[in-house]
Amino acid sequence: MASDSPLQSKSPYTSNIFFLFLLLSTNLLTLFFSSSFPICSLKSLSTAATTADLATPTTGLNLPEAPTEDTSDLPPEFLAFASGQLLPFGYNINFDSNTIYPAVGQACTLFPDLLSRFMSYKVNGSCPDDEFLAQRLLLKGCEPLPRRRCRPASNANYVEPYPLPKSLWSTPSDSSVVWTAYKCKNYNCLVNRKKNHKGFDDCIDCFDLQGNEKTRWGKGKGGGLDFGVDEVLGFKKPGTIRIGLDIGGGVATFAVRMRERNVTIVTTSMNLNGPFNSFIASRGVVPLYISISQRLPFFDNTLDIVHSMHVLSNWIPTTLLHFAVFDIYRILRPGGLFWLDHFFCVGEQLEEVYGPLIESVGFKKLKWVVGRKLDRGPERREMYLSALLEKPLKNSW
């Protein structure tokens, strides 16, 4: 009978031995080739493109390939940076891909002329003196800017900043800044530009550390729009406000005030006709060079406090503002504070648009003060809102 055949009764064992031998042979061959040939090598973009099929992983899913677009008007250095790059060791489970795509602003390719100027430089050489151009791209939505392979200029007579704590309230040396992008060519001009300059400049008197900055946020003014730092900290147990963010923080006086109270604040600021980021760094606090449109680079539920004065106001498109306030909610920890400082809008907008917008996010109101904004004339019917809001410990929805 077939079941009694000695050949058939032994075949399963023979097959197992055969497959075991095949597996061991394959592994030995793999070990031989991997030890004999280097697996880390530099590949050009063209090589990476032609070898993409060879590097396709046998497990996991690849990211879908982007549709083919006309890149003829984009500079080579931009393409070298922004194109997908094959990972040296192939498929990576964290990426779920064998390719990494460097982050660059979606709008960068909408402005090919500006982008070509920004990405034209000698690789390994000096960067063009083009801070103004870079900021124009950033404000147009080319954020983050593409990285570059060149070295930025610095002042040939650079002077190191003052040591702490003197640096907190001292004007740094003019030699710490490259001034070509600004109307003022020294700090004395910036300190006095409110007196000498006609027209509008962002935060026109901020650089005068012995002027309004000296008292800003030092003490609150009763029940008015100007909250004091100690008043705000008093809403929480001592020591529980430790780290935070100031959005559009000028020259970072808010961060300095908080540092004096052992609170670490990162300040976002643009260089709108002044070296704001350089000045912030010289004071000994941390600048973050991003615009209001960028997703905040902090993880969910991490910061104790977020502050913003003036920047979040009705000049921002309403939908973008809604996204921004939700992003603030995202990065605040439960129980964290959002200090909306002097938000301004036209009178009826506060009740019809911005009040409901802010309330829809889900903050708890700790303080909510509305007042008239008269600095540009009463005929504009502008209003200020200063509010202290708390992220609930538990969601109520």
Residue pairs with C-beta under 8 A, 6 or more apart in sequence:
2 8
39 88
39 89
40 88
40 89
41 88
43 51
43 86
45 79
45 80
45 83
48 83
48 84
48 85
48 86
51 86
52 86
52 99
55 86
55 90
55 91
55 98
56 62
56 91
56 98
57 90
57 91
57 98
58 91
59 91
60 91
60 93
60 96
60 97
61 96
61 97
62 96
62 97
62 98
62 99
63 96
63 97
63 99
63 101
66 84
71 79
73 112
73 116
74 109
74 112
74 115
74 116
75 115
75 116
75 119
75 120
77 119
77 120
77 121
77 123
77 146
77 148
77 149
78 104
78 108
78 115
78 116
78 119
78 146
81 102
81 104
81 146
81 147
81 148
82 101
82 102
82 104
82 108
82 146
84 99
84 100
84 101
85 99
85 100
85 101
85 102
86 98
86 99
87 95
87 97
87 98
87 99
87 100
90 98
91 97
91 98
92 98
102 146
102 147
103 144
104 142
104 144
104 145
104 146
105 137
105 138
105 141
105 142
105 143
105 144
105 145
106 141
107 140
107 141
107 142
107 143
108 115
108 137
108 142
108 145
108 146
109 115
110 140
110 141
110 142
111 137
111 140
111 142
114 133
114 136
114 137
114 140
114 142
115 137
115 142
115 146
117 128
117 130
117 133
118 130
118 133
118 134
118 137
118 145
118 146
118 148
119 146
119 148
120 128
121 127
121 128
121 148
121 149
121 150
122 150
123 149
123 150
124 149
124 150
125 150
125 151
126 150
126 151
126 152
126 153
127 148
127 150
127 151
127 152
127 153
128 150
129 153
129 178
129 180
129 181
131 178
131 180
131 181
131 271
132 181
134 145
135 181
135 270
135 271
135 272
137 145
138 145
138 270
138 291
139 270
139 291
141 293
143 290
143 291
143 293
143 294
144 294
153 178
154 178
155 175
155 176
155 177
155 178
157 175
158 175
158 176
159 172
159 173
159 175
159 176
160 176
161 167
161 172
161 176
161 281
161 282
161 284
162 170
162 172
162 282
164 284
165 284
167 282
167 283
167 284
168 256
168 259
168 260
168 283
168 284
168 285
169 209
169 214
169 256
169 283
170 209
170 283
171 187
171 191
171 207
171 209
172 187
172 278
172 279
172 282
174 186
174 187
174 188
176 278
176 282
177 187
177 275
177 278
179 185
179 186
179 275
181 271
182 271
182 273
182 274
182 275
183 189
183 197
183 273
184 190
184 193
184 273
184 274
187 207
189 196
190 207
190 274
191 207
191 208
192 208
193 201
193 204
193 205
193 207
194 204
194 205
194 208
197 204
201 272
201 273
201 274
202 270
202 272
202 273
202 274
203 250
203 251
203 272
203 274
203 276
205 211
205 212
205 213
206 213
206 250
206 251
206 253
206 274
206 276
207 251
207 274
207 279
209 251
209 253
213 251
213 253
216 253
216 254
216 257
217 226
217 227
217 228
217 229
217 253
217 254
217 257
218 228
218 229
218 257
219 228
219 230
220 226
220 227
220 228
220 230
220 231
221 228
223 369
224 369
224 371
225 342
225 369
225 371
225 384
225 386
226 386
227 339
227 341
227 367
227 386
227 388
229 254
229 257
229 258
229 261
230 261
232 305
232 337
232 339
232 388
233 241
233 261
233 263
235 337
235 366
235 388
235 390
236 304
236 335
236 337
239 262
240 304
240 335
241 263
241 304
241 305
241 337
242 262
242 263
242 264
242 304
243 263
243 264
243 265
243 302
243 303
243 304
243 305
244 258
244 263
244 264
244 265
244 266
244 303
244 304
244 305
244 306
244 307
245 265
245 266
245 267
245 268
245 296
245 298
245 303
245 305
245 306
245 307
245 331
246 252
246 254
246 255
246 265
246 266
246 267
246 268
246 306
246 307
246 308
247 268
247 292
247 306
247 307
247 308
247 311
247 312
247 328
248 268
248 269
248 270
248 292
248 308
248 309
248 310
248 311
248 312
249 255
249 265
249 267
249 268
249 269
249 280
249 307
249 309
250 269
250 276
250 309
251 269
251 276
251 279
251 280
251 283
252 265
252 267
252 269
252 279
252 280
252 283
252 285
252 287
254 265
254 267
254 307
254 309
255 265
255 266
255 267
255 280
255 285
255 286
256 283
256 285
258 264
258 265
259 265
259 284
259 285
263 304
263 305
264 286
265 285
265 286
265 305
265 307
266 286
266 287
266 288
267 280
267 285
267 286
267 287
267 288
268 287
268 288
268 289
268 290
269 276
269 277
269 280
269 287
269 288
269 289
270 276
270 289
270 291
271 277
271 278
271 289
276 287
277 287
277 289
280 286
280 287
281 287
288 297
290 297
292 311
292 312
292 316
292 320
292 324
293 320
295 327
296 327
296 328
296 330
296 331
298 331
299 331
300 330
300 331
301 330
301 331
301 332
301 333
301 334
302 331
302 333
303 331
303 332
303 333
303 336
304 332
304 333
304 336
304 337
305 332
305 336
305 337
305 338
305 339
306 328
306 331
306 332
306 336
306 337
306 338
306 339
307 338
307 339
307 341
308 328
308 339
308 340
308 341
309 341
309 342
310 341
310 342
310 343
310 344
312 321
312 324
312 325
312 340
312 343
313 343
313 344
313 345
314 344
314 345
314 346
314 349
314 354
316 324
318 353
318 357
321 354
321 357
322 357
322 360
322 361
325 357
325 358
325 361
326 361
328 338
329 338
329 361
329 362
329 363
329 391
332 338
332 391
333 391
334 391
334 392
334 393
334 394
335 390
335 391
335 392
335 393
336 390
336 391
337 366
337 388
337 389
337 390
337 391
338 363
338 387
338 388
338 389
338 390
338 391
339 387
339 388
339 389
340 358
340 385
340 386
340 387
340 388
340 389
341 386
342 384
342 385
342 386
343 354
343 384
343 385
343 386
343 387
344 373
344 382
344 383
344 384
344 385
345 353
345 354
345 382
345 383
345 385
346 380
346 381
346 382
346 383
347 381
347 382
347 383
348 381
350 370
350 383
350 385
354 385
355 385
358 387
358 389
362 391
362 392
362 395
362 396
362 397
363 389
363 390
363 391
363 392
364 389
364 390
364 391
364 392
365 387
365 388
365 389
365 390
366 388
366 389
366 390
367 386
367 387
367 388
368 385
368 387
368 388
369 385
369 386
369 387
370 383
370 384
370 385
371 383
371 384
371 386
372 378
372 382
372 383
372 384
373 380
373 382
373 383
373 384
374 382
376 382
